[in-house]
Amino acid sequence: MIARTRDFIYTKDDLFFATTSYLHPKDRILSFLRYIPDENGDRSKNGKKYSKVDSKQAYEFLKKEFPDYLFDCENTKVMMMGVPHEDLEKIIKPEKRLNEIMNSETEEELLKKVVKIADTFHEYGNISYKDMGISGSILPGLYDAEKSDIDFVIYGLENHRKALHVFEELKDKIIFNSISDEYWERLYDKRIKDSTLSIEEFKWYEKRKNNRGIIEGTLFDILATRKWEEIRGKYGEVRYEPVGISKINCTVSDSLGAFDNPAVYKVENVEIKEGLDVNITEIASFTHTYAGQARDGEEIVARGKLEKVIDNDQHYRLVVGTTREAINEYVKLRKLFK
């Protein structure tokens, strides 16, 4: 294992990718293109200019300019991105970048806020500085000092849960502030394209997640990444076979991975409401909307694509967020608390 989620990859072709997995094929690192060279770009580094690309732009750019970064994934049966080892120039680590910032005596306001976040989680959550990092545009140094958000990484799923508790305890009291309703309403318009969640429901869920806030006017996210010792398995040893659509009622037995990538909920007491009558043991969400949506012991209703998990102990999982819009795919409490 040489790279994990939240790392950035810099290639010999002057491209910046964000790592998207803990497990990788033998010949490449699974990752997604984020920044490309562009003489008219709005990001600068070492005298060069770059632009950030969205999903559609990324695929179109690679298909035209660098098709070797695309491959047909045997596990998922779809075309994916990945940096071949021979094209790898450097792996940029969030934990090392944070250490650099903290030891730089920086005068940049954005980076000073990064340090304040780290100090707060260390002081109030007893989280080691070694278990923190900084990702997003700040990691490769392609940030806008006035506009960029802060993608703050916590290593270890238990540590991440501690960080969420710290934010919950301190928000609107010390250093951290809640996000305004206006922001949540804009995000709702961007994410929700059907009637699965009302705007009031969406705001309720997002506010209680405690994974996103404001520090001195700057938006920041508290992101989860596993410690190296928490990463299990090898790439390709588990395969997934789509077998239709399913809707279930169930109880969350373990939500520790609810902010991981993908978000994972272990479930029990499953009642099949739609689809095959099979042994569903977990829900995986590939959309931010349904990450952190439910907690241990809560009764939920979920709908998504059903997949057979092919490993030593065959079972099934429900997948939410199989498309960007996640139309009619969701994870919700059966009874919303007020």
NORKA-V182670 format. One line per field, one symbol per residue. ss: DSSP state (2 for helix, 1 for strand, 0 for the rest). psi: psi as a letter, one per 20 degrees, with the letter a starting at -180 (. if undefined). burial: # if it has 9 or more other ideal C-beta (glycine too) atoms within 8 Angstrom, else .. A space follows every 50 residues. Layout:
BEGIN
ss=???
psi=???
burial=???
END
This chain:
BEGIN
ss=00000001111000011110000000011111111110000011100111 11002222222222202221110000001111112221111102222222 22000000222222222222222220002221111222220000000001 11111022222222222222000001100022222222222000000022 22222222200111100111111110022200000000111111111111 11110000000011111111111100000111111002220000000011 11111111110000111111000000000111100000
psi=oiqrpiqqpprijkqpqppjrhqqrhirpprppgpqpoijrjqqpkiqqq qpqagghgggghhghmiiiqqophgikrprqqoqhiipgqpophhhgghg ghjilqjpgghhhgghgghghgghikpqhikqrpbbhhgjkkqohhhqro nppppphhhghghhhggghipjgpgqqrqqhhghhghghhgojakhprhh gghgghhihkjpapolippqqoqppqqgiipqaqpiipqpopkaqqpqqr pohojhjijaorppppqrlpophpaqnrnpirpppjqhhjpjhqrpiqpr pqpappppoobhnpaqqppplirhilpkprpqqhopq.
burial=..#########...#######.##...##########...#.#.#...## ###....##.##......##..#.#....#####..##..##.######. ##.......#########.###.##.#.#.##########.##....#.# #######.#########..##....#..#...###.##..##...##.#. #######.#######..#########....#...#..###..#.###### ##..#.####..#####..#.#...#.#.#.######.###.##...### #########......#######...#..#####.....
END
